[in-house]
Amino acid sequence: MSRKPRTDHSEKRGEIAIQAHGLVKRFKTGRTFVEVLKGVDFDARHGDVTMVMGPSGSGKSTLVAALSGLLKPEEGQVRALEAADLWKLSPTRIDRFRLDHCGFIFQGFNLFPALNAKQQVMTALHYQGVPKGEAHQRALQALEEVGLTPKMNQKPSEMSGGEKQRVAIARALAKNPNLIFADEPTSALDGENGQVVIRLLRRAATERGAAVICVTHDPRLEAYADRVIHIEDGRILDDVRRTPDANPAPLSH
Ligand SMILES: Nc1ncnc2c1ncn2[C@@H]1O[C@H](COP(=O)(O)OP(=O)(O)OP(=O)(O)O)[C@@H](O)[C@H]1O
């Protein structure tokens, strides 16, 4: 079976996939409001791994949630793919946008305990409305891409942390998303498994043209980034574009 996905977004490489302007997010704590995002401008391009780094509590996860339609900001706009202002869409259309265009990879894997690896991937495609036969094919292909064909009938309880995270990546990749949001995807993994995961994300950007937005504390992952954005206390401190040469480490896993 070919490793190349049937369709991808590689023709869009270099184009801006998502752009936010003036994002403000406040949380109510007791009687006061805490401003967690203080007017953040952000963009990410197809084909890039854009890393968001910064100290604990600086607003990284809040930013990703505001960009991906999970948490509505009080102020600001998010232009994402064809949506001129994501937060102006109805909740149903925002859900649909996430379903159709976004892959999510979190620290805690977020897998269904009762489903095996193949079913985890197929279920995500089922929610998207993909017919069963096609979902099956795409699940097999995605699991092959992350090197998990031999484990496709195993449940999360029978897999290591690194394998579980690879299932989560296969589930995201099978959708062929334009946007991949990864929030601390390696923090529950040892160094070696962390590298495997970040290389898979790197490959999703390089080969499929996905815009990968990755929140991390791990400075070792910087080597895989096209761009590193530092956030502190709800503000972007710096935004460094790495040279093209600094980019892909070996892409195989
Ligand atoms: N639902 C909420 N209600 C109140 N405060 C919140 C809520 N969610 C987040 N916060 C606060 O917003 C701030 C930023 O949180 P966020 O999770 O975005 O930080 P982070 O940079 O991702 O941190 P970490 O690296 O520790 O995950 C924190 O001080 C947090 O306590």
Ligand as a Chemical Component Dictionary entry (heavy atoms), coordinates in Angstrom:
data_LIG
# 
_chem_comp.id                   LIG 
_chem_comp.type                 NON-POLYMER 
_chem_comp.pdbx_formal_charge   0 
_chem_comp.three_letter_code    LIG 
# 
loop_
_chem_comp_atom.comp_id 
_chem_comp_atom.atom_id 
_chem_comp_atom.alt_atom_id 
_chem_comp_atom.type_symbol 
_chem_comp_atom.charge 
_chem_comp_atom.model_Cartn_x 
_chem_comp_atom.model_Cartn_y 
_chem_comp_atom.model_Cartn_z 
_chem_comp_atom.pdbx_ordinal 
LIG N1  N1  N 0 -11.504 27.874 33.002 1  
LIG C1  C1  C 0 -10.644 28.675 33.654 2  
LIG N2  N2  N 0 -11.044 29.441 34.686 3  
LIG C2  C2  C 0 -10.189 30.252 35.325 4  
LIG N3  N3  N 0 -8.872  30.372 35.021 5  
LIG C3  C3  C 0 -8.412  29.632 34.006 6  
LIG C4  C4  C 0 -9.259  28.727 33.268 7  
LIG N4  N4  N 0 -8.511  28.124 32.335 8  
LIG C5  C5  C 0 -7.254  28.603 32.464 9  
LIG N5  N5  N 0 -7.200  29.507 33.476 10 
LIG C6  C6  C 0 -6.007  30.237 33.897 11 
LIG O1  O1  O 0 -5.445  30.864 32.772 12 
LIG C7  C7  C 0 -4.034  30.874 32.853 13 
LIG C8  C8  C 0 -3.454  30.314 31.564 14 
LIG O2  O2  O 0 -3.812  28.930 31.453 15 
LIG P1  P1  P 0 -3.294  28.039 30.246 16 
LIG O3  O3  O 0 -3.788  26.677 30.495 17 
LIG O4  O4  O 0 -3.624  28.695 28.967 18 
LIG O5  O5  O 0 -1.718  28.130 30.475 19 
LIG P2  P2  P 0 -0.557  27.284 29.812 20 
LIG O6  O6  O 0 0.463   28.265 29.351 21 
LIG O7  O7  O 0 -1.101  26.360 28.802 22 
LIG O8  O8  O 0 -0.004  26.508 31.078 23 
LIG P3  P3  P 0 0.615   25.031 31.238 24 
LIG O9  O9  O 0 1.924   25.081 30.516 25 
LIG O10 O10 O 0 0.781   24.888 32.702 26 
LIG O11 O11 O 0 -0.366  24.071 30.638 27 
LIG C9  C9  C 0 -3.665  30.083 34.085 28 
LIG O12 O12 O 0 -3.328  30.977 35.108 29 
LIG C10 C10 C 0 -4.917  29.330 34.424 30 
LIG O13 O13 O 0 -5.058  29.147 35.797 31 
# 
loop_
_chem_comp_bond.comp_id 
_chem_comp_bond.atom_id_1 
_chem_comp_bond.atom_id_2 
_chem_comp_bond.value_order 
_chem_comp_bond.pdbx_ordinal 
LIG N1  C1  SING 1  
LIG C1  N2  SING 2  
LIG C1  C4  DOUB 3  
LIG N2  C2  DOUB 4  
LIG C2  N3  SING 5  
LIG N3  C3  DOUB 6  
LIG C3  C4  SING 7  
LIG C3  N5  SING 8  
LIG C4  N4  SING 9  
LIG N4  C5  DOUB 10 
LIG C5  N5  SING 11 
LIG N5  C6  SING 12 
LIG C6  O1  SING 13 
LIG C6  C10 SING 14 
LIG O1  C7  SING 15 
LIG C7  C8  SING 16 
LIG C7  C9  SING 17 
LIG C8  O2  SING 18 
LIG O2  P1  SING 19 
LIG P1  O3  DOUB 20 
LIG P1  O4  SING 21 
LIG P1  O5  SING 22 
LIG O5  P2  SING 23 
LIG P2  O6  DOUB 24 
LIG P2  O7  SING 25 
LIG P2  O8  SING 26 
LIG O8  P3  SING 27 
LIG P3  O9  DOUB 28 
LIG P3  O10 SING 29 
LIG P3  O11 SING 30 
LIG C9  O12 SING 31 
LIG C9  C10 SING 32 
LIG C10 O13 SING 33 
# 
